[in-house]
């Protein structure tokens, strides 16, 4: 197993480089980079007004007269030297290959640079947004698996029963209704939208959180997390429940289960000593995707709906504003974590079913 782990660790290097290279190449052809963002601010509908003469006066004074600003769309009227300074400031005065190699060398040392527009290091921004994403991701991951696996097993054992039918109805509705739509419904019903005003609509904790006692802090935190977690949990537990049920039904119908029952083993022993080990493999296989989705991508709309400032919202805003250090920094971290979690899931495979030996298989 040690050799397999080493091979997987070494394979992470070209995988990360490939992911970053493809993303970097795509960005080179995407219009509206950071330089164009600044130029658009200078030559927008408020040109010559308060926007340029006030807070943006330092940029306006450097923009010069009527000379062309180069090949950037909307750069007419800007001094070419000013545009060149913008390119140098954002690092676009160097060839793409040199920029990519420099970026990867810095990322290999976990130096993610500073945001273009926030005047803060990328790693500080990520650490600042991490509590929200950890709160949402960790809770939704634990709760969805804690509910889905026992429920899926129960549905598989009682397949076709009344319990299976009405719980399937709930699961299908949960799977069909978009999470953000359900979140809006919860706001309307319970967060002062049109009916009840039981839960807060903004933030992870209250403004007076530091003044509360320890047990009041716990209650305040859970109070703020209730609606976002219900929103995310609805679709998360539905998918895993159906997957668990179908996996267990497939295993229960196999010959080795019939043999175990014929030997006189109790139904509980058959289910948890034999069926569980094989049926859980497909659940474990989906864990890396569920982990990454729960922590980083799945909560984007929920963060916006409930005004939570997490990693999903940070990444989306960075893409919209073309803040490339944040875009590539978060992509590198998420990709690396995804590869590590994928390796961990393979190790869990061998723990659940010792018959699996990755050493005898090609990576």
C-alpha positions in Angstrom: 0.0 0.0 0.0 2.9 2.3 0.7 4.0 2.2 -2.9 0.5 2.9 -4.2 0.3 6.0 -1.9 3.7 7.3 -3.2 2.6 6.8 -6.8 -0.6 8.7 -6.2 1.2 11.5 -4.4 3.6 11.8 -7.4 0.7 11.8 -9.9 -0.8 14.7 -8.1 1.9 17.0 -9.5 1.2 16.6 -13.2 -2.6 16.5 -12.4 -2.4 19.9 -10.7 -0.2 21.3 -13.4 -2.6 20.1 -16.0 -5.6 21.6 -14.2 -3.9 25.0 -13.8 -2.5 25.0 -17.3 -5.9 24.4 -18.9 -7.6 27.1 -16.7 -4.7 29.5 -17.4 -5.1 29.0 -21.2 -8.8 29.5 -21.0 -8.4 32.8 -19.2 -6.0 34.1 -21.8 -8.9 34.0 -24.4 -11.6 35.3 -22.0 -12.4 39.0 -22.6 -12.6 41.6 -19.9 -9.5 41.1 -17.9 -8.4 43.2 -14.9 -6.8 45.9 -17.1 -10.0 46.2 -19.1 -12.0 46.4 -15.8 -10.0 49.4 -14.7 -10.3 51.0 -18.2 -14.0 50.4 -18.2 -14.2 52.3 -14.9 -12.3 55.2 -16.3 -14.2 55.4 -19.6 -17.6 54.4 -18.4 -20.8 56.4 -18.4 -19.6 58.6 -15.5 -16.4 59.7 -17.4 -15.5 63.3 -16.5 -17.9 63.3 -13.6 -17.6 62.9 -9.9 -16.4 59.3 -10.2 -13.2 60.4 -11.9 -12.7 63.7 -10.2 -13.4 62.3 -6.7 -12.3 59.0 -5.3 -10.8 58.0 -8.6 -9.0 61.2 -9.2 -5.5 59.7 -9.0 -6.3 57.4 -11.9 -7.9 60.2 -13.9 -5.0 62.4 -13.5 -2.7 59.7 -14.8 -4.8 59.0 -17.8 -3.5 61.8 -19.9 -5.3 63.5 -22.9 -6.7 62.3 -26.2 -4.1 59.7 -27.1 -5.0 56.1 -27.8 -4.6 53.6 -25.0 -3.5 50.7 -27.1 -5.5 47.7 -28.2 -7.9 47.5 -25.2 -11.5 48.0 -26.0 -12.7 51.3 -24.5 -9.1 52.6 -24.0 -9.5 55.6 -26.3 -8.5 58.8 -24.5 -6.1 57.1 -22.1 -2.4 57.7 -22.2 -0.6 54.5 -23.6 2.0 54.9 -20.8 -0.8 54.7 -18.2 -2.2 51.5 -19.8 1.4 50.1 -19.9 1.7 50.8 -16.1 -1.6 49.0 -15.6 -0.3 46.0 -17.5 2.9 46.0 -15.4 0.9 46.4 -12.2 -1.2 43.3 -13.0 1.8 41.4 -14.4 0.6 41.4 -18.0 3.7 42.9 -19.4 5.3 39.4 -19.4 4.7 36.6 -21.9 1.9 34.1 -20.8 4.3 31.2 -20.4 6.6 33.2 -18.1 3.6 34.3 -16.1 2.3 30.7 -15.8 5.7 29.3 -14.7 6.1 32.1 -12.1 2.7 31.4 -10.8 3.2 27.7 -10.4 6.6 28.2 -8.7 5.0 30.5 -6.2 2.0 28.1 -5.7 4.5 25.3 -5.1 5.7 27.3 -2.1 2.1 28.2 -1.2 2.6 31.8 -2.0 -0.6 32.9 -3.6 0.1 36.6 -3.9 -2.3 39.5 -3.3 -5.7 40.2 -4.7 -5.8 42.7 -7.6 -8.6 44.7 -6.1 -8.8 44.0 -2.4 -5.2 44.9 -1.3 -5.1 41.7 0.8 -3.2 38.5 0.4 -5.2 35.6 -1.1 -4.4 33.3 1.8 -5.7 35.9 4.3 -8.9 36.2 2.3 -9.4 32.4 2.2 -8.7 32.1 5.9 -11.2 35.0 6.6 -14.0 33.2 4.6 -13.1 29.7 5.9 -15.3 29.8 9.0 -18.5 30.2 7.0 -17.6 27.4 4.5 -16.4 25.1 7.3 -19.6 25.7 9.2 -21.8 25.0 6.2 -19.7 22.2 4.7 -18.9 20.2 7.9 -22.5 20.3 9.2 -24.1 19.4 5.9 -21.6 16.6 5.3 -22.1 15.1 8.7 -25.9 15.5 8.8 -26.5 14.3 5.3 -24.5 11.1 5.8 -25.9 10.6 9.3 -29.5 10.8 7.9 -29.0 9.3 4.5 -27.2 6.1 5.3 -29.6 4.8 8.1 -32.6 6.0 6.1 -31.3 4.3 2.9 -30.7 1.0 4.7 -34.1 1.1 6.3 -35.7 1.8 2.9 -33.8 -1.1 1.3 -34.8 -3.5 4.0 -38.4 -2.5 3.9 -38.5 -2.1 0.1 -42.1 -1.6 -1.2 -43.6 -1.0 2.3 -45.7 2.0 3.3 -42.6 3.5 5.0 -40.6 3.2 1.8 -43.3 4.8 -0.3 -44.0 7.9 1.7 -40.3 8.5 2.5 -39.6 8.1 -1.2 -42.1 10.9 -1.9 -40.2 13.2 0.5 -36.9 12.2 -1.0 -38.0 12.8 -4.6 -39.5 16.2 -3.7 -36.3 17.1 -2.0 -34.3 16.1 -5.0 -36.6 17.9 -7.5 -36.9 21.2 -5.7 -33.9 23.5 -6.3 -32.1 24.4 -3.1 -32.1 28.1 -3.6 -35.8 28.0 -4.3 -36.4 26.2 -1.0 -34.2 28.7 0.7 -36.3 31.6 -0.5 -39.4 29.8 0.7 -37.9 29.4 4.1 -37.1 33.1 4.2 -40.7 34.0 3.3 -42.1 31.7 5.9 -39.7 31.9 8.8 -37.3 34.9 8.4 -39.7 37.8 8.3 -40.6 37.6 4.6 -44.3 37.5 4.9 -45.3 35.3 7.8 -43.1 34.4 10.8 -40.0 36.2 12.0 -38.3 33.4 13.9 -34.8 33.3 12.3 -32.1 35.8 11.3 -31.5 36.6 7.7 -27.9 37.7 7.7 -24.5 36.5 9.1 -23.1 33.6 10.9 -23.6 35.1 14.4 -25.3 38.1 15.9 -23.6 41.5 16.4 -23.4 41.0 20.1 -21.9 37.5 19.9 -18.8 38.5 21.9 -20.9 39.6 24.8 -22.8 36.4 25.1 -22.1 33.5 27.5 -20.7 30.3 26.1 -24.1 28.5 26.0 -25.7 31.6 24.5 -23.0 31.6 21.8 -23.8 28.0 20.9 -27.6 28.8 20.7 -26.9 32.0 18.7 -24.7 30.1 16.2 -27.3 27.3 15.8 -30.0 29.9 15.4 -28.2 31.5 12.5 -27.3 28.2 10.9 -30.8 26.6 11.0 -32.3 27.9 7.7 -29.1 27.6 5.6 -28.5 24.0 6.8 -32.1 23.0 6.1 -31.7 24.5 2.6 -28.6 22.6 1.8 -29.6 19.4 3.6 -32.8 18.9 1.5 -31.1 18.1 -1.7 -27.9 16.6 -0.1 -29.6 13.9 1.9 -32.0 13.0 -1.0 -29.2 12.0 -3.4 -27.3 10.0 -0.9 -30.4 8.2 0.5 -31.4 6.9 -3.0 -27.9 5.9 -3.7 -27.6 4.0 -0.4 -31.0 2.3 -0.9 -30.2 1.1 -4.4 -26.8 -0.1 -3.4 -28.1 -2.2 -0.5 -30.9 -3.6 -2.6 -28.4 -4.8 -5.2 -26.3 -6.5 -2.5 -29.2 -8.0 -0.6 -30.3 -9.9 -3.8 -26.9 -11.5 -4.3 -26.2 -15.2 -3.7 -23.8 -14.7 -0.8 -26.6 -13.1 1.2 -28.9 -16.1 0.6 -26.0 -18.4 1.7 -25.5 -16.4 4.9 -29.1 -16.6 5.7 -29.2 -20.3 5.0 -26.4 -20.8 7.6 -28.7 -19.4 10.2 -27.1 -15.9 10.7 -29.5 -13.3 12.1 -30.7 -10.6 9.7 -28.8 -7.9 11.5 -25.6 -9.9 11.2 -26.2 -10.5 7.5 -26.9 -6.8 6.9 -24.0 -5.2 8.8 -21.3 -7.9 8.6 -21.7 -8.8 5.0 -23.9 -6.5 3.0 -22.8 -3.2 4.6 -19.1 -3.7 3.6 -19.9 -4.2 -0.1 -22.8 -1.7 -0.4 -20.9 1.2 1.2 -18.2 1.1 -1.5 -20.3 3.1 -4.0 -21.1 5.6 -1.2 -17.4 6.0 -0.4 -16.6 6.5 -4.1 -18.8 9.6 -4.1 -17.3 11.0 -1.0 -14.6 13.2 -2.6 -17.1 15.0 -4.9 -19.5 15.4 -2.0 -16.7 16.8 0.2 -15.6 19.4 -2.3 -19.2 20.3 -3.2 -20.2 20.7 0.4 -17.3 22.8 1.4 -16.6 25.0 -1.6 -19.2 24.9 -4.4 -22.5 23.7 -3.3 -23.2 26.6 -0.9 -22.7 29.5 -3.4 -26.4 30.3 -3.9 -27.2 29.7 -0.2 -24.4 32.1 0.8 -26.0 34.8 -1.4 -29.5 34.1 -0.2 -28.7 34.2 3.5 -25.9 36.9 3.2 -23.1 34.6 4.3 -19.6 35.5 3.2 -17.9 32.2 2.4 -15.5 30.7 -0.1 -18.1 30.0 -2.7 -19.1 33.7 -2.8 -15.4 34.7 -2.7 -14.6 32.6 -5.8 -17.7 33.8 -7.7 -17.0 37.4 -7.0 -13.4 36.9 -8.1 -14.5 35.4 -11.4 -16.9 38.3 -12.1 -14.3 40.9 -11.2 -11.5 39.0 -13.0 -9.4 38.9 -9.8 -7.1 36.3 -11.1 -4.9 35.7 -8.0 -8.1 34.7 -6.1 -9.4 32.6 -9.0 -6.2 30.6 -9.5 -5.3 30.5 -5.8 -8.7 29.0 -4.8 -8.6 26.7 -7.8 -5.2 25.4 -6.8 -6.2 24.8 -3.2 -9.5 23.2 -4.1 -7.9 20.9 -6.7 -5.2 19.9 -4.3 -7.7 19.1 -1.5 -9.9 17.2 -4.0 -6.9 15.0 -5.0 -6.0 14.4 -1.3 -9.5 13.5 -0.4 -9.7 11.1 -3.4 -6.6 9.4 -2.0 -8.2 9.2 1.4 -11.3 7.6 -0.1 -9.2 4.9 -1.6 -7.6 4.2 1.8 -11.1 4.0 3.3 -11.9 1.4 0.6 -9.3 -0.9 2.0 -10.5 -0.3 5.5 -14.1 -1.1 4.6 -13.2 -4.1 2.4 -9.7 -5.5 3.1 -10.0 -7.7 0.0 -9.3 -4.6 -2.2 -5.6 -4.3 -2.8 -4.5 -1.3 -4.8 -0.9 -2.4 -4.8 -1.7 -5.1 -7.3 -3.5 -2.7 -9.7 -2.2 0.0 -12.0 -2.9 3.6 -10.8 
